[in-house]
Amino acid sequence: MTTYGSFPGTRPRRLRTSPVMRRMVAETRLHPADFILPAFVREGISEPVPIAAMPGVVQHTRDSLKKAAAEAVAAGISGIMLFGVPEEEKKDALGTPGTDPDGILQVAIRDVRAEVGDELLVMSDVCLDETIDHGHCGVLDAQGRVDNDATLERYAEMAQVQADAGAHVVGPSGMMDGQIGVIRDALDQIGREDVAILAYTAKYASAFYGPFREAVASSLKGDRKTYQQDPANVRESLRELALDLEEGADMVMVKPAGPYLDILARVADAVDVPVAAYQISGEYSMVEAAAEKGWIERDRAIFETLTGIKRAGARNILTYWATEAAQKLGRQ
């Protein structure tokens, strides 16, 4: 006699029998519009410079960045997050290139807007680490500590010059207390209520940032544990989340993505604003390195990691595979 509700009457494998069946019942679907491409543009180079620790990723010239933005539009992704790498001799204790209207990041924002207009959201990093001579995310006080409130003044000016250059979205990534409110006020003061803020709400002091330091030619000595979050903590992220929303964040982010899927799920369950996750350089490099060794199947691993991030609750994913993944999804 057949018993329904348990084996052998119930066989979950019936819903896995073919690619078409699996596609039809899939609970999580990736779409090109999910993706945001992080991109680096470096001052003073005539050809793109490969980043050794991130195979396939480069420091762009202004021209190659425009081509990358056009490819992103053609692939159907939603945004490009820009990081500027100034010439080393221009770095100083205040991160002056970050507020110079002719600094490389502001120039790149104008370039990309001129190339793609409003077809791609142009997002910009509001942080001093790429432009400051000691590599920290803020200015230092007399004791050599990152000065939170003095740094907020710099972030306010950075956000304004980025908005003036044409940024649709600014992404404050420095993890300074009060940064969202200060930046919101600064943007509103210059009549840029239309510029959105993507808050780096839960940004952990992670070992997986290593390759990014090469990408931005970081001058960092020491670590960022006094302002980025402790990997041991969960509730701290929810406290940061509440503060960012209260201060006016339009979207929130968890970074890194893969090692913090539990945090991502908690954040996504708690809010009704869009939630992003940043699949960072170390996550990218691990897959690329293992694939190069022949230890894993590259494409399967890429899409498995991206699916896991979306399944955990991310509306949008910042990933160095954004354009490639979108192109492959478009061919499916």
C-alpha positions as CSV (number, residue, x, y, z in Angstrom):
1,M,0.0,0.0,0.0
2,T,1.3,3.5,-0.9
3,T,1.9,5.8,2.0
4,Y,1.4,9.5,1.2
5,G,3.2,12.2,3.1
6,S,6.3,10.0,3.5
7,F,8.5,7.8,1.5
8,P,7.8,6.1,-0.9
9,G,4.8,8.2,-1.7
10,T,6.7,11.5,-1.2
11,R,9.9,11.8,-3.3
12,P,11.5,15.3,-3.3
13,R,13.8,14.2,-6.1
14,R,10.9,14.5,-8.6
15,L,11.5,18.2,-8.5
16,R,15.2,17.8,-9.4
17,T,14.9,15.5,-12.5
18,S,16.0,17.9,-15.2
19,P,17.5,21.4,-15.8
20,V,14.1,22.7,-16.8
21,M,12.4,21.3,-13.7
22,R,15.1,22.7,-11.4
23,R,14.9,26.1,-13.1
24,M,11.1,26.2,-12.8
25,V,11.1,25.5,-9.0
26,A,14.2,27.5,-8.1
27,E,13.5,29.6,-5.0
28,T,16.3,32.1,-5.7
29,R,17.1,33.7,-9.1
30,L,20.0,35.9,-10.1
31,H,19.4,38.7,-12.5
32,P,21.8,41.2,-14.1
33,A,20.1,44.0,-12.3
34,D,21.2,42.5,-9.0
35,F,24.8,43.4,-9.7
36,I,27.1,46.4,-9.0
37,L,30.6,46.4,-10.4
38,P,33.4,47.8,-8.2
39,A,36.0,49.4,-10.3
40,F,39.4,51.1,-9.7
41,V,40.7,54.1,-11.7
42,R,44.3,55.1,-11.3
43,E,45.8,58.5,-12.0
44,G,48.9,58.8,-14.3
45,I,48.8,55.5,-16.2
46,S,48.5,55.1,-19.9
47,E,47.4,51.4,-19.9
48,P,45.3,49.4,-17.5
49,V,47.4,47.8,-14.8
50,P,46.6,44.2,-13.8
51,I,46.1,43.6,-10.1
52,A,48.3,40.6,-9.3
53,A,46.2,39.4,-6.3
54,M,43.0,39.7,-8.3
55,P,43.4,37.9,-11.6
56,G,41.2,39.5,-14.3
57,V,40.8,42.8,-12.4
58,V,42.7,46.0,-13.3
59,Q,43.4,49.5,-12.2
60,H,41.7,51.3,-15.1
61,T,42.8,54.3,-17.1
62,R,40.2,56.9,-17.7
63,D,39.5,55.5,-21.1
64,S,39.4,51.9,-20.1
65,L,37.0,52.8,-17.3
66,K,34.6,54.3,-19.7
67,K,34.7,51.1,-21.8
68,A,34.1,49.0,-18.7
69,A,31.1,51.2,-17.8
70,A,29.7,50.8,-21.4
71,E,30.1,47.0,-21.1
72,A,28.3,47.1,-17.8
73,V,25.4,48.9,-19.4
74,A,25.2,46.4,-22.2
75,A,25.2,43.6,-19.7
76,G,22.3,45.0,-17.9
77,I,23.9,45.5,-14.4
78,S,22.6,48.3,-12.2
79,G,25.6,50.2,-11.0
80,I,29.4,50.8,-10.9
81,M,31.1,51.6,-7.6
82,L,34.2,53.8,-8.3
83,F,37.4,53.9,-6.3
84,G,40.1,56.4,-7.2
85,V,43.8,55.8,-6.9
86,P,45.7,59.1,-6.9
87,E,49.4,59.5,-7.7
88,E,51.4,58.6,-4.6
89,E,53.0,62.1,-4.3
90,K,49.6,63.7,-4.1
91,K,48.6,61.8,-0.9
92,D,48.8,63.8,2.3
93,A,47.6,63.8,5.9
94,L,44.2,65.1,5.0
95,G,43.5,63.1,1.9
96,T,43.3,66.2,-0.2
97,P,42.7,64.4,-3.5
98,G,39.4,63.2,-2.1
99,T,38.0,66.7,-2.0
100,D,39.8,68.2,-5.0
101,P,37.2,68.7,-7.7
102,D,40.0,67.6,-10.1
103,G,41.0,64.6,-8.0
104,I,41.0,61.3,-9.9
105,L,37.8,60.0,-8.4
106,Q,35.8,63.1,-9.2
107,V,37.3,63.1,-12.7
108,A,36.3,59.5,-13.2
109,I,32.7,60.2,-12.0
110,R,32.4,62.9,-14.6
111,D,33.9,60.6,-17.3
112,V,31.5,57.8,-16.6
113,R,28.5,60.0,-16.4
114,A,29.5,61.5,-19.8
115,E,29.8,58.0,-21.2
116,V,26.7,56.4,-19.9
117,G,24.5,59.1,-18.5
118,D,21.7,57.7,-16.4
119,E,21.8,54.2,-17.9
120,L,24.1,53.0,-15.0
121,L,24.1,54.2,-11.4
122,V,27.4,55.9,-10.8
123,M,28.4,55.2,-7.2
124,S,31.4,56.6,-5.4
125,D,33.4,55.6,-2.4
126,V,33.4,58.2,0.4
127,C,36.5,57.3,2.4
128,L,40.0,58.7,2.8
129,D,42.0,55.5,2.8
130,E,43.0,55.7,-0.9
131,T,44.0,59.4,-0.7
132,I,45.7,59.7,2.7
133,D,49.4,59.1,3.3
134,H,48.9,56.8,6.3
135,G,46.2,54.7,4.7
136,H,43.6,54.9,7.4
137,C,40.0,55.8,6.7
138,G,40.2,59.1,8.6
139,V,42.5,61.9,9.7
140,L,44.6,61.3,12.8
141,D,44.8,63.2,16.1
142,A,47.9,64.2,17.9
143,Q,48.2,60.7,19.5
144,G,48.0,59.0,16.1
145,R,44.4,57.8,16.5
146,V,41.7,58.1,13.9
147,D,39.8,61.3,14.9
148,N,36.1,60.4,14.3
149,D,34.6,63.9,14.3
150,A,37.4,65.6,12.3
151,T,37.0,62.8,9.7
152,L,33.3,63.5,9.4
153,E,34.1,67.0,8.2
154,R,36.3,65.6,5.5
155,Y,33.5,63.1,4.5
156,A,31.0,65.8,4.2
157,E,33.2,67.7,1.8
158,M,34.0,64.5,-0.1
159,A,30.3,63.7,-0.6
160,Q,29.6,67.2,-1.9
161,V,32.4,67.2,-4.5
162,Q,31.3,63.7,-5.6
163,A,27.7,64.8,-5.9
164,D,28.8,67.9,-7.9
165,A,30.8,65.6,-10.2
166,G,27.7,63.6,-10.9
167,A,27.5,60.7,-8.5
168,H,24.0,59.2,-8.3
169,V,24.9,57.3,-5.0
170,V,27.6,57.9,-2.4
171,G,28.9,55.0,-0.3
172,P,30.4,56.0,3.0
173,S,32.7,53.1,3.8
174,G,34.9,54.4,6.7
175,M,32.7,53.2,9.6
176,M,32.9,56.6,11.5
177,D,30.2,57.2,14.0
178,G,27.6,59.6,12.7
179,Q,28.8,59.5,9.1
180,I,25.4,59.0,7.5
181,G,23.7,61.9,9.2
182,V,26.6,64.3,8.5
183,I,26.7,63.3,4.8
184,R,23.0,63.6,4.4
185,D,23.1,67.1,5.8
186,A,26.0,68.0,3.6
187,L,24.3,66.8,0.5
188,D,21.0,68.5,1.4
189,Q,22.8,71.8,2.1
190,I,23.9,72.0,-1.6
191,G,20.5,71.0,-2.9
192,R,21.4,67.4,-3.7
193,E,18.5,65.7,-1.9
194,D,18.4,63.4,-5.0
195,V,21.7,61.8,-4.2
196,A,21.2,58.5,-2.4
197,I,23.4,57.1,0.4
198,L,24.4,53.4,0.4
199,A,25.5,52.9,4.0
200,Y,28.3,50.5,4.7
201,T,26.4,49.5,7.8
202,A,28.1,46.3,8.9
203,K,31.7,46.4,7.7
204,Y,33.9,44.0,9.5
205,A,37.6,44.1,10.2
206,S,38.3,41.2,7.9
207,A,41.4,39.3,6.7
208,F,39.7,39.1,3.3
209,Y,40.5,42.7,2.4
210,G,44.1,41.9,1.5
211,P,44.0,42.0,-2.3
212,F,42.0,45.3,-2.2
213,R,45.0,47.0,-0.5
214,E,47.0,46.3,-3.7
215,A,44.1,47.5,-5.9
216,V,44.0,50.9,-4.2
217,A,47.8,51.1,-3.6
218,S,47.1,51.4,0.1
219,S,49.6,53.0,2.4
220,L,48.1,51.4,5.5
221,K,50.3,50.6,8.5
222,G,48.6,48.7,11.3
223,D,44.9,47.7,11.2
224,R,41.4,49.2,11.3
225,K,40.0,47.3,14.3
226,T,39.2,50.5,16.3
227,Y,36.5,51.5,13.7
228,Q,35.6,48.4,11.7
229,Q,33.4,45.8,13.5
230,D,34.7,42.8,15.4
231,P,34.0,39.6,13.5
232,A,32.7,38.0,16.8
233,N,29.7,40.3,17.1
234,V,26.2,40.1,15.7
235,R,24.1,42.5,17.8
236,E,26.5,45.3,17.1
237,S,25.5,45.1,13.5
238,L,21.9,45.6,14.3
239,R,22.8,48.6,16.5
240,E,24.7,50.1,13.6
241,L,21.8,49.4,11.3
242,A,19.3,51.2,13.5
243,L,21.6,54.2,13.7
244,D,22.2,54.4,9.9
245,L,18.5,54.2,9.2
246,E,17.8,56.9,11.8
247,E,20.4,59.1,10.2
248,G,18.9,58.8,6.7
249,A,20.5,55.9,4.9
250,D,18.6,54.9,1.7
251,M,20.2,51.5,1.4
252,V,22.4,49.4,3.7
253,M,25.3,47.0,3.1
254,V,27.0,44.1,4.8
255,K,30.7,43.6,4.0
256,P,32.2,41.1,3.5
257,A,29.4,39.0,2.1
258,G,30.4,35.3,2.2
259,P,31.8,35.0,5.7
260,Y,28.9,37.0,7.1
261,L,25.8,35.5,5.5
262,D,24.2,35.2,8.9
263,I,24.6,38.9,9.5
264,L,23.2,39.6,6.0
265,A,20.1,37.5,6.8
266,R,19.5,39.2,10.1
267,V,19.8,42.7,8.5
268,A,17.6,41.7,5.5
269,D,14.9,40.4,7.9
270,A,15.0,43.6,10.0
271,V,14.5,46.3,7.4
272,D,12.3,47.4,4.5
273,V,15.1,49.3,2.6
274,P,17.2,47.7,-0.1
275,V,20.1,45.6,1.3
276,A,23.4,45.1,-0.5
277,A,26.3,42.8,0.2
278,Y,29.9,43.3,-1.0
279,Q,31.7,40.1,-2.2
280,I,35.1,41.5,-1.5
281,S,38.5,41.0,-3.0
282,G,39.6,38.1,-0.9
283,E,36.4,36.2,-1.7
284,Y,37.0,36.8,-5.4
285,S,40.7,35.9,-5.2
286,M,40.1,32.6,-3.4
287,V,37.8,31.3,-6.1
288,E,40.1,32.5,-8.9
289,A,43.2,31.0,-7.4
290,A,41.5,27.7,-6.6
291,A,40.1,27.6,-10.2
292,E,43.5,28.3,-11.7
293,K,44.9,25.4,-9.8
294,G,42.1,23.2,-11.2
295,W,40.7,22.5,-7.7
296,I,37.2,23.8,-8.3
297,E,35.0,24.5,-11.3
298,R,35.2,28.3,-11.7
299,D,31.8,29.2,-13.2
300,R,29.9,26.9,-10.9
301,A,31.7,28.3,-7.9
302,I,31.1,31.9,-9.0
303,F,27.3,31.4,-9.4
304,E,27.1,29.3,-6.2
305,T,28.6,32.1,-4.2
306,L,26.4,34.7,-5.8
307,T,23.3,32.6,-5.3
308,G,24.2,32.1,-1.6
309,I,24.5,35.8,-1.1
310,K,21.2,36.6,-2.7
311,R,19.5,33.7,-0.9
312,A,20.7,35.1,2.4
313,G,18.8,38.3,1.6
314,A,20.8,40.7,-0.6
315,R,18.8,42.7,-3.0
316,N,22.1,43.8,-4.7
317,I,25.6,42.3,-4.8
318,L,28.8,44.2,-5.4
319,T,31.1,41.7,-7.1
320,Y,34.1,41.9,-9.4
321,W,32.3,39.3,-11.5
322,A,29.3,41.6,-12.1
323,T,29.6,42.2,-15.8
324,E,30.8,38.6,-16.6
325,A,28.0,37.0,-14.5
326,A,25.4,39.3,-16.1
327,Q,26.6,38.4,-19.6
328,K,26.4,34.7,-18.8
329,L,23.0,35.0,-17.3
330,G,21.8,36.8,-20.4
331,R,22.9,33.9,-22.5
332,Q,21.1,31.3,-20.5
